[in-house]
């Protein structure tokens, strides 16, 4: 087809039967619902059995069931967040295949749910601990205390409430924004309650890094989806790709395959990125309630323990040299904790850190493997390792650290060994989150699907627009997963749809865009206030 004919065909397509609204009201058959509840029940039993096996393997005799009751409640709330996240965010992945009639709605959500499940199972875990590192160190170190439970309950319940509220109004707001706002709220409230400046309760360097990823991703999605659509028009000269569906007719097979592939990519990337947020919080809950089984990675092979000793000795020499001339009498932990909190090097920082590094090295050498650390010492050893890792992380960023490249490399290698021992995710946690997120995709998706499919642009979504938005979303989320940054599937994809509408000259429904922007702007402050309020209430209840 000539360029003139192609441009004319795209700009002024021949009259066809107008695209009809997909059937969004067809329910699942009884067998599907039986399978749904069967998988849900099996998942809960699997979680209970896995915890039993892990605790039993430690050889510790259970004397009270209260921690396990609190653990069960906390895990239900954490998995409930991932369930809500599933139906709140996955609507963005399936809207394009549903509105282009590439897949029936009920098939699309089950397909998306399965690939969300796979995405969680194959995720790296980097995002999980990126989220956790936003929390105040003093709360992480006492996560099994009343303050720790207040923190977990407050931030998770606040995130669930805001997600449910925006879902009710059909607004594709960001679950990532919501959770991060909840974490910041808890940190600020904790600092104020301890008589400190509220800004000291959060790692603002990490929050800024994550904030940039969350704020720039919608702009990136809008621009890249628009550019990709224009690029497709230049390269692929087939008018069928740039047309809206005819009635209920499915698109040509090659277009259908492209749209299903991009939906699959977004679903997988969403599971890989968003599923990790729940994983990190579940690990905090497990560490706080059952430290004997989950505070340290008991599955580390002996080869890594040997490597730990080497990196520990090398790091101890570097840190001791920096603290030469100063001695520490008594417990070094308060000084290290103070440095992590205020992030200002003083004359006691390096000497205290050197003592703590040597102490941890001696503990590991004494026991030989992490699996032999006594139950009563596990929590303290883990806290010491976590404090050292966080102190090194902040030292790397501190302009006053006076470290050369070789010393930084040595400390980073030691930090890697510490993180391998403390920042791990058991396979059953991944499976439980995968089930919660995957099943969540099958419930409640309709409201947000309608917003994305009908209310962003003034004309019906074309095949190329759907593919462009989905492809950009999948690539953006996948890249963020590699770099350990939580981004919003909702923001990237809905802004991508808006970008393709603008590039195509289709027009935007400004009322919807205004509502979306309002939800995006309000999510962080509302989540912060809600979680801070809940934290204060729960702190006084527990």
N, C-alpha and C positions, 0 to 999 in steps of 0.2 A: 504494500500500500504506500502511495506517495505521501510525503510530509503534509501537503495541502489537504489531501483526502483524509489523512489520519486526524489532523487538527480539526477538520470540519466534523468528523464522526464523533470525536470526543466532546467538542463544544456543543454540537447540535445533533445528538443521537436520534436515530429513527424512532418514531412513536412505537412504544411497546406497552404491554400491560404493566401498570404501575406496581412497584414492589409492595407486597402485602405484609402486614405485621405478622411475625412468627407466632406460633401457638405457644404461649408461655404458661398456660393454665393446665396442661396435661399432667396429671399426677403420676406418681410412681405406682406400679402395680404392687399388690400385697407381697409377692415373693421378694421384690426389691427391698421393701421395708423390713421384712423379716431378716433378710441378709444384713441390712443396715444395723439393726439392733443386735443381731448376733455378733457382728464384728465389734460393735461397741462394748458388749458384755465381755467378749473374749479379750479385748484390749485391756479392760480394767483388771480382769483376772490375771492376765499376763504381767501387768505392772506389779500386782500384789505378790505373785509368785517370784518374780525377779528380785524384788526387795528381800523376800524371805530367804532366797538362795544366797544373795550377797551377804546378808547379815549372818546367816548360819555359817558361811565360809570363814568368818572372822573368829568363830569359836566363842563369842561373847554370849553369856547367858542373859536372856531378857528378863528383867525384874519388874518392869512397869510398861504398860501399853499406852500411856498418855502421849509420849513423843510420836508414836505411830499413828495415833488418832489425829494429832495435829498435822503430821506428815500427809495423811490421806486427804484431809481437808485442803491443805495447801496445794497438793498435787492436782486435786479436782479443779481448783480455781485456776491453776497454771494451764492445765489442759483445756479448761473452759475458754481461756483467752485464745488459745490456738484454734479451738473449734469456731469461735466467733470470727476470728481472723480469716478462717477458711471461707465462710459464706460472705463475709464483708468484702474481701479483696478479690476472690476468684471470679466474681461477677465481671471484673475487668478483663479477665483472660478469655471468657466465653462469649462476651457480648458480640464480638465481631463475627464469629462463626455462626452464632444464632441468627443475627440480623442479615447475614448474607445467605441464609438457608443452606450453609455448608453442612451443618449437623443439626438434628432436632435438639431442642433445649435439654430434654432429659438425658440424651446421649452425651451432649457436650459437657454437662456438669460432672457426669460420672467419669468421662475421659479425662477432664481436667483434674478431678480428684485423685485419679490414679497417678498422674504425672506429678502432682503436688507431693503425693506419698513418696514417689521415687526421688524427687528432688531433696526431700528432707533426709532420706536414708543415705544419699550420696554426698551430702553437704560436708564442707571442710571443718566447720566448728569455729572458724575465725571470727565470724560475726557474733556468735554467742558470747564470747568473752569480751568483745568490744563493747557490747551493751553493759555487761556487768561492771566493767571498769569505770563507768560513769558514777556508780554508787559510792557513797562515802566509805572510806576504808574502815572507820571504826564500826560501821554497821555490818560490813562484810565479815570482819573479824569476830563479831558476836551475833552472827546470823541465827544461831540456835537459841538466843535469849528472847525475852519478851519484845525488846526493841527490834530484833531481827524479824520476828513474825509480824509485828506491826508494819514493818517496812514492806515485806512481801505481800501481805494482804492488801495494804493500802494501794500500792502501785498497780497490782493486778486488777483489783476491783475497779479502780478509777479508769483503767484502760478499757475494761469490759463495758462499763457504763457509757463511756463516750462513744465507743464503737457501736453499741446498740442504739444510742440516740441518733447518730448520723445515719445508720442503716435504716432506721424507722422513717426518716425523711428522704430516703433514697439518695443521700449525698455520698459520693465516693471519697470520703476523707481518708487520711493515711493512718493505718495501724502503727506504722513506725513512728510517726510524729507523736501519736497518742502515747505509746509506751515510753518513749524518751522523755516526753513532757511529764509523765507520771514519775519517772525516776528522778528528774530534776526537782519536782515538787517535794518528794520525800527528802532529798538531800538538803534543800533549802530549809524545810521545816525542822529537820534534825539539827542543823547548825543553829537556827534561831532558838530552839528549845535548850540548847547547850550554852546559850549566852554569847554565841559568836555571830559575826557578820554572815548573813544568809548566803552571800556569794562564795563563802569558803566551804560550803557543803557539797560542791560539785567539782569534778575535774573539768574545768571550763575549756582547757585546751582540747580535750577529747570531745567535749560537747560541741565546740566550734567546728572541729573536723567533721563530725557527723552532721552538724547543722548545715555546713556547706554542701555536703552530699545530698541532703534532703531538699534544700532550697534550690540548688542548681539543677537537680534531676528533672523537674517539670519543664524548665526552660530548655534543657537539653532535649527532652522528649518532643516538645513542640517544634523546635527548629529542625531537628534531625528527621522527624517523621515528614515534615513538609518538604525538606530537601530530597529525601528518599523518594517521595511520590513524584516530584518533578523529574528526578533522575530516571525513574521507571518510565515515565512518559517519553523521555528522550531515547531510552534504550529499547524498551519493549513496545513495538508499534502495533499493538493489537487492541482495538477499541473495546473488545469484550471485557478486558481487565479493568476498564475504567467506567463500566456501566453498573447501575444498580440492578439488583435481582429482578427478574420478570415474574410477578405474582409470587407463587410459592415454589417456583422452579429452582432446582439446585443449580449452581454454577457448573461450567464445564469441568471435566475431571481434573485437568491440570491446575485450574484455579482453586478448585476445592481442596486438592492436595496441598497447595501452597498455604491456604488459610488454616487448614488443620495443623500443618507443620508449625506455623507461627504461634497458634494457640497452644500447642504442645510445648514449644519453647518457653513461652511466658509462664505456663503452669509449672514446668520443671524449675525455672529460675525463681519463681515465687516461693515454691517449697524450699529450695536450697537457701534462700536468703531469709525469708520471714520465719521459717520453721526454727531457725537457730536462736531467735530471740527468746522463745519459750524454753529452749534447751538450757541456755545460760541461767535462767531464773530457777528452773527445776534443779539444776546442779547446786545452786545456792541453798535451796530448800533441803536437799539431801545432805549436804555438808553440815548444815546446822542441826538437823534432827538425828541423822545416823552417821556421825563423823567416823566411827570405827570402820565403816564399809566404804565411805565415799570421800573422805577428806584427802586421801592420798591415792594415787594410781598404783594399786597393788599389782597390776598386770605388767608393769614395766619389766623388761628382761634384764638379766644381770649385766649384759653388755652396756646397757644405758646407765646402770648404777655405777659401773666402772668409769664411764665417760663423765658422769656427774661429779665423781671425786676429782677427776683431772681438772674440769672447768672450775670446780669449787676452790681447789688449791691455787689455781692461776688467778682467779678473781680476788681471793683473800690477799694475795701478794700486792695486787694493784691497789686495793682499797686501803690496806695497812700502810702502804707507802704514802698515800695521800693524807693519812691521819697520823703520820709520824710526829712525835713530839707531844702528843696529847694522850692521856690515859683516861679510861672510863672505870669508875667504881660503881658496882651495883648493876642493876638491870639495864641493858642497852635499848630495850624495846620502846620505852616512852620517847626517847630522842629520835628513833627512826620513825615512829608513828607521827611525831610532830613535824618532821621534815616532809613526810608524805602529805600531811594535812595543809601545811603552809607553803611548802615547796620553796624553802629558803635555806641555803647552806650556811651553817654556822660551824664553830670550831668543834662541836661535838658530833656533827653528822658523820664524817668519815670514820672516826674512832669507834662510834657506836655500831655503825654498819659492819665494820671489820670484825668486832666481837661477835655480832649476830651471825655473820657468814661462817666464822670459825665454829661457832656452837652448832649450827645446822650440819656442817661438814662432819663434826665429831659424832653427832647423833646418827647420821647415815652410816658412817664407818663402823659405829658400835653395833648396829643391828644387821649390817650386811646387805639387806634388801628392804624395800619399803613394806613388803609383805610381813616382815617380822617386827615392825614397830609396834610396841604394846598398845593396847586399846586406850589406856589412860593417857598416852603420850601423843596419839595420832593428831588430835585437834591442835595441840600446841605446836607440833612440828609443822603442820600444814600452815598455820597462821604465820609462823616465822618465815617459811618459804615464800608465802604470799607477800609479806611485808618487804622482804628483800627484793623480790621481783618488781614490785611497784616502786620501791625506792630507786632501783636501777633504771626503770623506765623514765622516771622524772629526771634523774641525773643526766640521761642521754639528751634531754631537751633543755637542760639548764645551761645557760651561757656562761655561768660561773664555775662549771664543773672542772675546768683545768685538766681535761683528759685529751690525750693524743689519739690518733686513729687506731694504733695497736691496742691501747688500753680499752677503747670503746669496743673493739672487736672481741676482746677477752671477756668484758662484762656482758656483752650481748650473747656470747656463747653460753655463759653461766646462766643468764636469764632464760635461755632456751631450755636448759636442763631443768631449771626450777619449774617452768611452765609445763613441761612434759609430766612432771610429778604432781602438779596441782590442777592444771587446766585440761581436763579430759572429760569425755562424754561416753558413758557406757552404751553399748548397742541397744539395750532395751529402752533407754531414754529416747534415742532417735526413733525407734519403732513406735513408741507411745505417742510422741509428738506427730509422727507421720500419720498415724491412724486418726488422731484428733483433727489435724488439718485437712486430711483427705476426706473424712466424713463431713466435716464442716462445709465443704464445697457443695454438698448435695442439698443443703438446707438454706432457705431464705435468700437465694441469689437474685430473685426476680426484681426487687425494687431497684437495685443499682444497675442491673442489666438494662432496664428501661431507660434510666438516665443516660447511660453511655451510648446506647443504641439509638435513642430517639430525640434526646433533649439537648445535645451539644451542638449539632449542626442543623441547618435549616432544611437540608435535603437528606435523602436516604443514603446510608453508608454504601460506598461502592466497594468492589472487591479489592482494588488497589489500595484504597484508604485503609481498609481493615488490615491488610497484610503489612503495609508500611508501619502503622502504629504498633502492631504486635511485634514485628521484627525489631524495631528500635527498643521496645520495652524489654524484650528477651535479652538483647545484647547489653543494654544498660545494667540490668539487674545481675546478669552473669558476671560482668566486669566488676561490679561492686562487691559481689560475693568473693571474687578472687582477692580483692584488696581489703576484705574484712569490714566493709562499710555497709550499714543498713540503709537502703533506699526504699522509696515507696512505690510499689507496683501500681497503686491507685493513681498517684500523681503522674508517673511516667506515661502510663497508657492513656488516661483520660486527656492529658495535655497533648499526647501524640495524636489522638483522634481530632482534637481541636486544631492542631497544626495541619493535618491533612485537609480538613474542611477549609481552612484559610487559604492553603496553597491551591486548592481546587476551585476557589472562588464560590464555594457552596454557601458561605455565610454562616455565622454563629448565632445561636440563640443567647443573647446577652443576659437574659434573666437567669438562665442556667449557669452561665459562666460566672456571673456575679455571686450566685449562691455557692458555687464551688470554691471560688476565691475566699468567700467569707468563712466557709468551713475550714479551709486550709489555714487561714490567718488565725482563727479562733482556737484551733485544735491544741496548739502548744500551751497558750496561757490557761485555757480551761482545764486541760489535763493537769497542769502544774497546780492550779488552785484546788482542784478536786482531790488529787492525791495528797497534797499537803494537809488539807482538812481531815481526810480519812486517817492519815498518819497520826495526827494529834489525838484524834478520838481513840484510835486503836491503842496508842501508847498508854493512854490512861485506863483502858479497859483491861489490858493484859498484865 
